[in-house]
Amino acid sequence: MMAAAAAKEKGADVILIEKEKTINLMRVGIASVGSNAQKRAGTQINKRDLVESLAAFAQHNCDERLLNTWVDNSAESVNWLEDHILKPNGAHFRSEPDAMVTSKAYQGFPTENDPAIDDQSFVSYGDWFVKYQEETGVDMRYQTSLVKLIKEGDTVTGAIVKDLAKDEFYQIDASKGVIIATGGYSANKKLLENGIL
Ligand SMILES: Cc1cc2nc3c(=O)[nH]c(=O)nc-3n(C[C@H](O)[C@H](O)[C@H](O)COP(=O)(O)OP(=O)(O)OC[C@H]3O[C@@H](n4cnc5c(N)ncnc54)[C@H](O)[C@@H]3O)c2cc1C
């Protein structure tokens, strides 16, 4: 959803395909460093201490460049979500100061932003986000499953998809690119090797 919105903002024609009948639940607590909600609450997090703690927790079996990308850019994403999806619907993010540390093995950092209206309960924003996509012109196609990526050389130029309701396959040409956000694809060796799900 975020990738589709970002591509649309940059002027692309965007088709979002989702194999399920709806977008389902969107998660609530979202982590960041230095979001506007965190600034309002005076929440301060040392980025380098956080990266070091996360890397140490993983016994340094991780790519710290990814962690640094996240600490440096997560606030922008959370702020976008607050400004474009929550605020127009009377909600906002609340900085959660309780890092919920349950073990002495690692240090907790108060990175969580919780969507709220009354600062006490969570609010669900999935429907608001779907409405935003529709209003900005993202073509949302449900019950549509990615079946196969189309490649020219090493470049992905489109996809074969299946309309599950009609039991029909069709091709989408995507000259500007295909973003795969199917959850956990990096563990799907077949997809990575052959471009096939
Ligand atoms: C119960 C629970 C609570 C959680 N709470 C939080 C929380 O509060 N905060 C937090 O930050 N994280 C939370 N998480 C983790 C978070 O939900 C995931 O890390 C996140 O959703 C992963 O995002 P994603 O976009 O990579 O994948 P997903 O959210 O899994 O999205 C992938 C989408 O791709 C679709 N898809 C898959 N294959 C295909 C295909 N072939 N064709 C078309 N569509 C396809 C799926 O139907 C799905 O809608 C929670 C997870 C669970 C299970």
The ligand as a Gaussian input file, in Angstrom:
#p B3LYP/6-31G(d) Opt

LIG

0 1
 C       -1.068000     -10.931000      14.307000
 C        0.011000     -10.018000      13.811000
 C        0.138000      -8.747000      14.375000
 C        1.125000      -7.889000      13.909000
 N        1.215000      -6.642000      14.466000
 C        2.134000      -5.778000      13.988000
 C        2.195000      -4.442000      14.480000
 O        1.408000      -4.017000      15.321000
 N        3.157000      -3.647000      13.987000
 C        4.047000      -4.052000      13.029000
 O        4.890000      -3.235000      12.611000
 N        4.007000      -5.297000      12.535000
 C        3.068000      -6.164000      12.987000
 N        3.010000      -7.425000      12.463000
 C        3.948000      -7.777000      11.386000
 C        3.459000      -7.152000      10.081000
 O        2.096000      -7.460000       9.872000
 C        4.288000      -7.672000       8.907000
 O        5.655000      -7.524000       9.170000
 C        3.918000      -6.888000       7.643000
 O        2.535000      -6.985000       7.374000
 C        4.681000      -7.420000       6.440000
 O        4.347000      -6.576000       5.372000
 P        4.506000      -7.025000       3.881000
 O        3.949000      -5.915000       3.049000
 O        5.919000      -7.468000       3.665000
 O        3.617000      -8.338000       3.726000
 P        2.047000      -8.565000       3.994000
 O        1.475000      -7.546000       4.913000
 O        1.929000     -10.025000       4.323000
 O        1.403000      -8.281000       2.562000
 C        1.610000      -9.147000       1.482000
 C        0.330000      -9.148000       0.665000
 O        0.600000      -9.821000      -0.564000
 C       -0.499000     -10.632000      -0.867000
 N        0.006000     -11.694000      -1.746000
 C        0.825000     -12.727000      -1.427000
 N        1.104000     -13.472000      -2.516000
 C        0.439000     -12.889000      -3.560000
 C        0.322000     -13.185000      -4.952000
 N        0.935000     -14.239000      -5.519000
 N       -0.451000     -12.360000      -5.728000
 C       -1.094000     -11.283000      -5.187000
 N       -1.023000     -10.973000      -3.873000
 C       -0.259000     -11.755000      -3.063000
 C       -1.014000     -11.145000       0.477000
 O       -2.358000     -11.565000       0.378000
 C       -0.820000      -9.885000       1.349000
 O       -1.972000      -9.049000       1.354000
 C        2.019000      -8.299000      12.898000
 C        1.885000      -9.584000      12.325000
 C        0.884000     -10.422000      12.772000
 C        0.749000     -11.788000      12.117000

